Amino acid sequence: MYQWILPSLCEILAQNQSSVAECSPTIAERQWRVSLAATEHLLLNSLAAVSGDTTQGLVLAAPAPLFSQPKLAQSLQTVTFTAKPFNPLALMPFQMPDAITPQDCEVAPCESVLPLLPADPLAAEQFCLVFTDKFTLVLVLATHKNGKKTFSFSFEPEVVHQAWRSLGARVTLTNPEFFTQLDALIQQYSPVAPDYRIVVQFSQLLLAGLTEPEEDTATRREVRGSACGELNFGGHGETEISLPASSHLPLSVSAETSSRPDVELLQAFAHEVRTPLTTIRTMTRLLLKRRDLAPSVINRLEIIDHECTEQIDRMELLFKAAELETSAPVKSSKTQLTPMSLDQVLQQSIPRWEQAAQRRNLTLNVVLPQQLPTVVSNPSMLDRVLTGLMENFTRSLPAGSHIQVQVIPAGDQLKLQLSPQLLSKDTNKSATPATPPIRKALGQLLMFQPETGTISLNMAATKHLFQAIGGKLIVRQRPHYGEILTIFLPLEVSSNQEKLGVKS
């Protein structure tokens, strides 16, 4: 018996499997986060061979867009379902909004927002439907009236299709014209059983993300499914995997939650802040698609978009740092390391570093090799970690300082060094020695700088982040100039023998 006139996605998955176990919100939310990270990893791998702005897939999500990677944003069309009271589409549910037109969606990947009716129990679910040529997938995190939460997912083509039919019926109620376009787009990605290697890779990523530190010998976690497959986590680090090419698995975790309330509070805070910011950014980008906006309005919307993106990235770093403390050890995170182009990351990062320096009346000089080698790291995190480090670094320096960023080879690693230097107005005199900023600890992960009101990750948490992406951060004090930060990133094996020149 359905709760409403249409089944929720949780009900659909429950009908297609033996049982769905309820668990504490903390455990279910963790399963949801790990599954999203695994899905993002699969998408990045499956889209890696295609270049350009061609739409390569579709993502239906709620209550906010789930993937912020530039490559995915360019390659995937996203449709977001939301019951937020400020959703402008809710005011005109039976009209095609100007921000979502057939032309916009046919020309390039776009973000669309569709309303959910207030009485719809789907408003209590977070979900993600993925349609690509290589696989289709549905993920659901449901909140029940008793406060319990359940997480389930499925690669089964029929289950994914049933989930779409349930969503499609809702689109027909609120936006019948858009349903025709959306249904035609989904037909291009007809549900197909994925290659078994995709399901195995997804399962391995779940194993890595859900594995607790081995010192907790009392912890035993199980990920159970129906007859379609089963994953067991042994108490001594042994793992058994038995999965067919298509399966749907509810996750049931019996682990004790971490006894670090401040870290868990930070994790929850980062999640709660990131979600509305993502919604605001999506609304802003929809407005920017309009052609009747005044230049001053466009400028203000672009500022909003920039600020939202900057804060979303900060929340992502806080969330990841808390996740490293409460769940998977650093070594488990390294399973997602891949060879990547550092040149591409720096091209995106350096303009942001320059803007951060200019806002604080600092100067920045970046010295790069003639040819940047390929490093081994986590593409989805390296840019954010570097930008977060630079943001905190610039805030610790007084106005008038000069920052030099130097990238040089160091054996089988690449060294990226941030060093400050105070500039004196009188070139014949040395600059005044830097006064170290006052920093106060806030719990295990954060520090507070009273002079600027800045809250940021402490150095220990930042070092853990670099370890998680395959690197190493070393901090040393120079008497008259302050901290020197040195990051080491491992080179890809084929890049170890390259001889690099230097340019500035």
C-alpha positions as CSV (number, residue, x, y, z in Angstrom):
1,M,0.0,0.0,0.0
2,Y,1.5,3.3,-1.1
3,Q,1.7,6.3,1.3
4,W,0.4,8.5,-1.6
5,I,-1.3,8.3,-5.0
6,L,2.1,7.6,-6.5
7,P,4.8,5.3,-5.1
8,S,8.0,6.8,-3.7
9,L,11.3,5.6,-4.9
10,C,12.0,3.9,-1.6
11,E,8.8,1.9,-2.0
12,I,9.7,0.9,-5.5
13,L,13.1,-0.5,-4.4
14,A,11.5,-2.2,-1.4
15,Q,9.1,-4.0,-3.7
16,N,12.0,-5.4,-5.8
17,Q,14.1,-6.8,-3.0
18,S,13.7,-9.0,0.0
19,S,13.9,-6.3,2.7
20,V,15.2,-2.8,3.5
21,A,16.7,-2.5,6.9
22,E,16.2,0.7,8.9
23,C,19.2,2.2,10.7
24,S,20.3,5.3,12.5
25,P,20.4,8.6,10.4
26,T,24.2,8.8,10.8
27,I,24.8,5.4,9.3
28,A,22.3,5.7,6.4
29,E,23.6,9.2,5.5
30,R,27.2,7.9,5.5
31,Q,26.1,5.1,3.1
32,W,24.5,7.7,0.9
33,R,27.6,9.9,0.8
34,V,29.9,7.0,0.0
35,S,27.6,5.8,-2.8
36,L,27.6,9.3,-4.3
37,A,31.3,9.4,-4.3
38,A,31.5,6.0,-5.9
39,T,28.9,7.1,-8.6
40,E,30.9,10.2,-9.3
41,H,34.1,8.1,-9.7
42,L,32.3,5.8,-12.2
43,L,31.0,8.7,-14.2
44,L,34.4,10.4,-14.4
45,N,35.9,7.1,-15.6
46,S,33.1,6.4,-18.1
47,L,33.2,9.9,-19.6
48,A,37.0,10.2,-19.7
49,A,37.4,9.1,-23.3
50,V,35.0,11.8,-24.7
51,S,35.9,15.4,-25.2
52,G,33.8,18.4,-26.0
53,D,30.4,19.7,-24.7
54,T,28.3,16.8,-26.0
55,T,25.7,15.6,-23.6
56,Q,26.7,12.1,-22.5
57,G,24.1,11.4,-19.8
58,L,21.3,12.6,-17.6
59,V,21.0,12.9,-13.8
60,L,17.7,13.3,-11.9
61,A,18.4,14.3,-8.3
62,A,16.7,15.7,-5.2
63,P,16.7,17.9,-3.3
64,A,19.8,19.6,-5.0
65,P,22.3,18.9,-7.7
66,L,24.8,16.2,-6.4
67,F,27.8,16.4,-8.7
68,S,29.9,19.6,-8.9
69,Q,32.8,18.4,-10.9
70,P,33.3,20.7,-14.0
71,K,33.7,17.7,-16.3
72,L,30.4,16.2,-15.1
73,A,28.6,19.6,-15.2
74,Q,29.7,19.9,-18.9
75,S,28.8,16.4,-19.9
76,L,25.7,15.6,-18.0
77,Q,22.3,17.2,-18.1
78,T,20.8,17.6,-14.6
79,V,17.2,17.9,-13.5
80,T,16.6,18.7,-9.9
81,F,13.4,18.0,-8.0
82,T,12.7,20.1,-4.9
83,A,9.9,20.9,-2.5
84,K,11.7,24.0,-1.2
85,P,9.1,26.8,-0.4
86,F,11.1,29.4,-2.3
87,N,11.2,27.4,-5.5
88,P,9.8,29.8,-8.2
89,L,8.5,26.9,-10.3
90,A,6.1,26.0,-7.5
91,L,4.2,29.2,-8.2
92,M,3.5,28.1,-11.8
93,P,3.4,24.3,-11.8
94,F,1.5,23.9,-15.0
95,Q,3.5,26.3,-17.2
96,M,6.7,25.9,-18.9
97,P,9.1,28.3,-17.1
98,D,11.2,30.7,-19.2
99,A,14.4,29.4,-17.6
100,I,13.7,25.9,-18.9
101,T,13.1,25.8,-22.6
102,P,13.5,23.1,-25.2
103,Q,16.2,25.2,-26.9
104,D,18.3,25.4,-23.8
105,C,18.1,21.7,-23.2
106,E,18.9,20.7,-26.7
107,V,21.9,22.9,-27.3
108,A,24.0,22.1,-24.3
109,P,23.9,20.3,-21.0
110,C,21.8,22.4,-18.6
111,E,20.4,22.4,-15.1
112,S,16.6,22.3,-14.7
113,V,14.5,22.6,-11.5
114,L,11.1,20.9,-11.1
115,P,8.7,21.2,-8.1
116,L,7.3,18.4,-5.9
117,L,3.9,18.8,-4.5
118,P,3.9,19.6,-0.8
119,A,2.0,16.4,0.1
120,D,4.3,14.1,-1.9
121,P,6.2,11.8,0.4
122,L,9.0,11.9,-2.1
123,A,9.9,15.2,-0.5
124,A,11.4,13.2,2.4
125,E,13.7,11.3,0.1
126,Q,17.1,12.2,-1.4
127,F,17.6,10.4,-4.6
128,C,19.8,10.2,-7.7
129,L,18.9,8.5,-11.0
130,V,21.7,8.2,-13.5
131,F,21.2,7.4,-17.2
132,T,24.2,6.8,-19.5
133,D,25.1,4.6,-22.4
134,K,27.1,2.3,-20.1
135,F,24.9,1.9,-17.1
136,T,21.8,3.2,-15.3
137,L,21.6,3.5,-11.5
138,V,19.2,4.6,-8.8
139,L,20.2,5.7,-5.3
140,V,17.7,6.5,-2.6
141,L,18.1,7.8,1.0
142,A,14.6,7.9,2.7
143,T,13.6,9.4,6.0
144,H,10.7,7.7,7.8
145,K,8.2,9.0,10.3
146,N,9.9,7.2,13.1
147,G,13.1,9.1,12.5
148,K,14.9,6.1,11.0
149,K,16.5,6.2,7.6
150,T,17.1,3.7,4.9
151,F,19.5,3.7,2.0
152,S,19.2,1.4,-1.1
153,F,20.4,1.4,-4.7
154,S,19.9,-0.6,-7.8
155,F,21.6,-1.2,-11.2
156,E,18.7,-3.4,-12.3
157,P,17.3,-1.9,-15.5
158,E,13.7,-2.6,-14.7
159,V,14.0,-1.1,-11.2
160,V,15.5,2.1,-12.7
161,H,12.8,2.3,-15.3
162,Q,10.1,1.9,-12.6
163,A,11.7,4.7,-10.7
164,W,11.6,6.9,-13.7
165,R,7.9,6.1,-14.4
166,S,7.1,7.2,-10.8
167,L,9.1,10.5,-11.3
168,G,7.6,10.9,-14.8
169,A,4.1,10.8,-13.4
170,R,5.0,13.6,-11.1
171,V,6.4,15.7,-13.9
172,T,3.2,15.2,-15.8
173,L,1.3,16.6,-12.9
174,T,3.4,19.7,-12.5
175,N,4.9,20.3,-15.9
176,P,3.3,18.2,-18.7
177,E,5.1,20.0,-21.6
178,F,8.5,19.3,-20.1
179,F,7.6,15.6,-19.5
180,T,7.5,15.0,-23.2
181,Q,11.0,16.4,-23.7
182,L,12.4,14.6,-20.6
183,D,10.9,11.3,-21.5
184,A,12.3,11.5,-25.1
185,L,15.8,12.2,-23.6
186,I,15.6,9.3,-21.3
187,Q,14.6,7.0,-24.2
188,Q,18.1,7.8,-25.6
189,Y,19.6,6.1,-22.5
190,S,17.3,3.0,-22.4
191,P,18.1,1.0,-19.3
192,V,20.7,-1.6,-20.0
193,A,22.3,-4.1,-17.7
194,P,25.8,-2.8,-16.9
195,D,29.1,-4.6,-17.5
196,Y,29.8,-6.7,-14.4
197,R,33.1,-4.8,-14.0
198,I,31.2,-1.6,-13.4
199,V,29.2,-3.1,-10.5
200,V,32.3,-4.7,-9.1
201,Q,34.1,-1.4,-9.2
202,F,31.2,0.4,-7.5
203,S,31.2,-2.3,-4.8
204,Q,34.9,-2.0,-4.2
205,L,34.5,1.8,-3.8
206,L,31.8,1.1,-1.2
207,L,34.0,-1.3,0.6
208,A,36.8,1.3,0.7
209,G,34.5,4.1,1.8
210,L,32.7,2.1,4.5
211,T,35.7,0.4,6.0
212,E,36.3,1.4,9.6
213,P,39.8,1.6,11.2
214,E,41.0,-2.0,12.0
215,E,41.7,-1.0,15.7
216,D,37.9,-1.1,16.2
217,T,37.8,-4.9,16.5
218,A,34.3,-4.8,17.9
219,T,33.0,-3.3,14.7
220,R,31.4,-5.6,12.2
221,R,29.6,-4.2,9.1
222,E,27.5,-6.0,6.6
223,V,26.2,-4.8,3.2
224,R,23.3,-7.1,2.4
225,G,21.2,-7.5,-0.7
226,S,18.6,-9.8,-2.0
227,A,19.3,-13.0,-3.9
228,C,20.9,-10.8,-6.5
229,G,24.1,-10.4,-4.6
230,E,25.8,-9.9,-1.2
231,L,28.8,-8.1,0.2
232,N,30.2,-9.1,3.6
233,F,32.7,-7.3,5.7
234,G,34.7,-9.6,8.0
235,G,35.9,-8.6,11.4
236,H,39.5,-9.3,10.4
237,G,39.6,-7.3,7.2
238,E,38.5,-10.1,5.0
239,T,36.0,-9.3,2.3
240,E,33.8,-11.4,0.2
241,I,32.1,-10.1,-2.9
242,S,29.4,-11.9,-4.9
243,L,27.6,-9.7,-7.3
244,P,26.0,-10.3,-10.7
245,A,26.1,-7.6,-13.5
246,S,22.8,-6.1,-12.3
247,S,21.7,-6.0,-8.7
248,H,20.0,-3.8,-6.1
249,L,21.3,-3.7,-2.6
250,P,20.0,-2.2,0.6
251,L,22.8,-1.4,2.9
252,S,22.6,-2.4,6.6
253,V,25.4,-1.2,8.9
254,S,25.7,-2.3,12.5
255,A,28.8,-0.3,13.4
256,E,29.0,1.9,16.4
257,T,29.2,5.5,15.5
258,S,32.3,7.5,16.3
259,S,32.6,9.1,19.8
260,R,33.7,12.4,18.4
261,P,30.7,14.7,18.7
262,D,32.4,17.9,17.5
263,V,33.6,16.1,14.3
264,E,30.2,14.7,13.6
265,L,28.6,18.1,14.3
266,L,31.0,19.7,11.8
267,Q,30.1,17.0,9.2
268,A,26.4,17.6,9.7
269,F,26.9,21.4,9.6
270,A,28.9,21.2,6.3
271,H,26.2,19.1,4.7
272,E,23.3,21.3,5.8
273,V,25.1,24.5,4.6
274,R,26.2,23.0,1.3
275,T,22.7,21.8,0.3
276,P,20.9,25.2,0.3
277,L,24.0,26.9,-1.3
278,T,23.8,24.4,-4.2
279,T,20.1,25.1,-4.6
280,I,20.8,28.9,-4.6
281,R,23.6,28.5,-7.2
282,T,21.3,26.4,-9.4
283,M,18.6,29.0,-9.3
284,T,21.1,31.7,-10.0
285,R,22.4,29.9,-13.1
286,L,18.9,29.4,-14.4
287,L,18.3,33.1,-14.1
288,L,21.6,33.8,-15.9
289,K,20.2,31.9,-18.9
290,R,17.5,34.6,-19.4
291,R,18.2,37.1,-22.2
292,D,16.2,40.0,-20.8
293,L,18.5,40.8,-17.8
294,A,20.2,44.2,-17.4
295,P,24.0,44.1,-17.2
296,S,24.0,45.2,-13.6
297,V,21.7,42.3,-12.7
298,I,23.9,39.8,-14.6
299,N,26.9,41.1,-12.7
300,R,25.3,40.7,-9.3
301,L,24.1,37.2,-10.2
302,E,27.6,36.2,-11.3
303,I,28.9,37.5,-8.0
304,I,26.3,35.3,-6.2
305,D,27.3,32.3,-8.3
306,H,31.0,32.9,-7.5
307,E,30.4,33.3,-3.8
308,C,28.2,30.2,-3.6
309,T,30.8,28.1,-5.5
310,E,33.5,29.3,-3.2
311,Q,31.6,28.4,-0.1
312,I,30.4,25.1,-1.5
313,D,34.0,24.1,-2.0
314,R,34.9,25.2,1.5
315,M,32.0,23.1,2.9
316,E,33.2,20.2,0.8
317,L,36.7,20.4,2.3
318,L,35.2,20.6,5.9
319,F,33.0,17.6,5.1
320,K,35.8,15.6,3.6
321,A,38.1,16.3,6.6
322,A,35.4,15.2,9.0
323,E,34.7,12.1,7.0
324,L,38.4,11.1,7.2
325,E,38.2,11.4,11.0
326,T,35.0,9.5,11.4
327,S,35.1,6.8,8.8
328,A,37.6,5.5,6.3
329,P,41.3,5.7,7.1
330,V,43.6,7.6,4.8
331,K,44.9,4.5,3.1
332,S,41.3,3.6,2.0
333,S,40.8,6.9,0.3
334,K,43.9,6.3,-1.9
335,T,42.0,3.7,-3.8
336,Q,40.6,6.6,-5.9
337,L,44.0,8.0,-7.0
338,T,44.6,8.2,-10.7
339,P,47.1,9.8,-13.0
340,M,46.1,13.4,-13.8
341,S,47.3,16.5,-15.5
342,L,48.5,19.0,-12.9
343,D,48.7,21.7,-15.7
344,Q,44.9,21.6,-16.1
345,V,44.4,21.9,-12.3
346,L,46.8,24.9,-12.0
347,Q,45.2,26.7,-15.0
348,Q,41.9,26.6,-13.1
349,S,43.4,27.3,-9.7
350,I,46.0,30.1,-10.3
351,P,43.3,32.8,-11.3
352,R,41.5,32.1,-8.1
353,W,44.7,32.3,-6.1
354,E,45.4,35.7,-7.7
355,Q,41.9,36.9,-6.8
356,A,42.4,35.8,-3.2
357,A,45.7,37.6,-3.0
358,Q,44.4,40.8,-4.6
359,R,41.4,40.9,-2.1
360,R,44.0,41.1,0.7
361,N,46.4,43.5,-1.0
362,L,49.0,40.8,-1.6
363,T,51.1,40.0,-4.7
364,L,51.5,36.6,-6.1
365,N,54.2,35.1,-8.4
366,V,53.9,31.6,-9.7
367,V,57.0,29.8,-11.1
368,L,56.3,26.7,-13.2
369,P,58.4,24.1,-15.1
370,Q,58.5,24.3,-18.9
371,Q,56.5,21.1,-18.9
372,L,54.4,19.9,-16.1
373,P,54.5,16.1,-15.6
374,T,51.6,13.8,-14.8
375,V,51.0,13.3,-11.1
376,V,49.0,10.7,-9.2
377,S,46.2,12.1,-7.1
378,N,42.5,12.5,-6.7
379,P,41.2,14.8,-9.5
380,S,38.0,15.7,-7.7
381,M,39.8,16.8,-4.6
382,L,43.2,18.2,-5.5
383,D,42.0,21.5,-6.8
384,R,39.8,22.1,-3.8
385,V,42.5,21.2,-1.3
386,L,45.1,23.4,-3.0
387,T,42.6,26.4,-3.2
388,G,41.6,25.9,0.4
389,L,45.2,25.9,1.5
390,M,46.0,29.0,-0.5
391,E,42.9,30.8,0.9
392,N,44.1,30.0,4.5
393,F,47.7,31.0,3.6
394,T,46.7,34.4,2.3
395,R,44.6,35.1,5.3
396,S,47.5,34.6,7.6
397,L,49.7,37.3,6.0
398,P,49.6,41.0,6.5
399,A,48.8,43.4,3.7
400,G,51.7,44.2,1.5
401,S,53.2,40.7,1.6
402,H,54.5,38.9,-1.4
403,I,53.8,35.2,-2.1
404,Q,55.9,33.0,-4.3
405,V,54.5,29.7,-5.5
406,Q,57.2,27.5,-7.1
407,V,56.7,24.1,-8.7
408,I,59.9,22.0,-9.2
409,P,60.7,18.3,-9.7
410,A,62.1,16.5,-6.7
411,G,63.1,12.9,-7.6
412,D,60.0,10.8,-8.1
413,Q,57.8,13.6,-6.7
414,L,56.7,17.1,-7.7
415,K,57.3,19.8,-5.1
416,L,54.9,22.8,-4.8
417,Q,56.1,25.4,-2.4
418,L,54.3,28.4,-1.0
419,S,56.7,30.9,0.7
420,P,55.8,34.5,1.9
421,Q,58.0,37.5,1.8
422,L,57.2,40.9,3.2
423,L,57.7,43.8,0.9
424,S,59.1,47.0,2.3
425,K,58.2,50.4,0.8
426,D,61.9,51.4,1.1
427,T,63.8,49.0,-1.1
428,N,67.0,49.8,0.8
429,K,65.6,48.5,4.0
430,S,64.5,45.0,5.0
431,A,60.9,44.4,5.7
432,T,59.5,44.2,9.2
433,P,59.5,40.7,10.5
434,A,56.1,39.0,10.2
435,T,54.1,38.6,13.3
436,P,52.6,35.1,13.5
437,P,48.7,35.3,13.5
438,I,46.8,34.3,16.6
439,R,45.1,31.0,16.1
440,K,42.8,29.3,18.6
441,A,41.7,25.6,18.3
442,L,38.0,24.8,17.8
443,G,37.6,21.1,18.4
444,Q,39.7,18.6,16.6
445,L,39.6,20.0,13.1
446,L,39.1,23.7,13.1
447,M,41.1,26.8,14.1
448,F,39.8,30.4,14.7
449,Q,41.8,33.5,13.8
450,P,40.3,36.4,15.9
451,E,42.0,39.2,13.9
452,T,40.1,38.3,10.8
453,G,37.2,36.2,12.2
454,T,38.3,33.4,9.9
455,I,37.4,29.7,10.7
456,S,39.4,27.2,8.8
457,L,40.8,23.6,8.9
458,N,43.8,23.3,11.3
459,M,47.1,22.1,9.9
460,A,46.7,18.5,11.1
461,A,43.4,18.1,9.3
462,T,44.9,19.7,6.2
463,K,47.8,17.3,6.3
464,H,45.3,14.4,6.4
465,L,43.5,15.7,3.4
466,F,46.8,15.8,1.4
467,Q,47.6,12.3,2.5
468,A,44.1,11.2,1.3
469,I,44.9,12.5,-2.2
470,G,48.3,10.9,-2.3
471,G,50.4,13.9,-1.3
472,K,52.3,15.2,1.7
473,L,52.3,18.6,3.3
474,I,55.3,19.9,5.3
475,V,55.1,23.1,7.3
476,R,58.2,24.9,8.7
477,Q,58.7,28.2,10.2
478,R,61.1,30.8,8.8
479,P,62.1,33.3,11.5
480,H,61.4,36.6,9.7
481,Y,58.8,35.6,7.2
482,G,56.4,33.1,8.7
483,E,55.4,29.7,7.5
484,I,56.6,27.9,4.4
485,L,54.3,25.3,3.0
486,T,55.7,22.5,0.9
487,I,53.4,20.0,-0.9
488,F,54.8,16.8,-2.5
489,L,52.8,14.9,-5.1
490,P,53.9,11.5,-6.5
491,L,54.7,11.4,-10.2
492,E,53.2,8.9,-12.6
493,V,55.8,6.2,-13.3
494,S,56.1,7.2,-17.0
495,S,56.9,10.8,-15.9
496,N,59.7,10.0,-13.5
497,Q,62.4,10.1,-16.2
498,E,61.3,13.5,-17.7
499,K,63.8,16.3,-17.4
500,L,62.0,19.6,-16.9
501,G,63.1,23.2,-17.4
502,V,61.7,26.1,-15.5
503,K,59.8,29.2,-16.7
504,S,58.3,32.1,-14.8
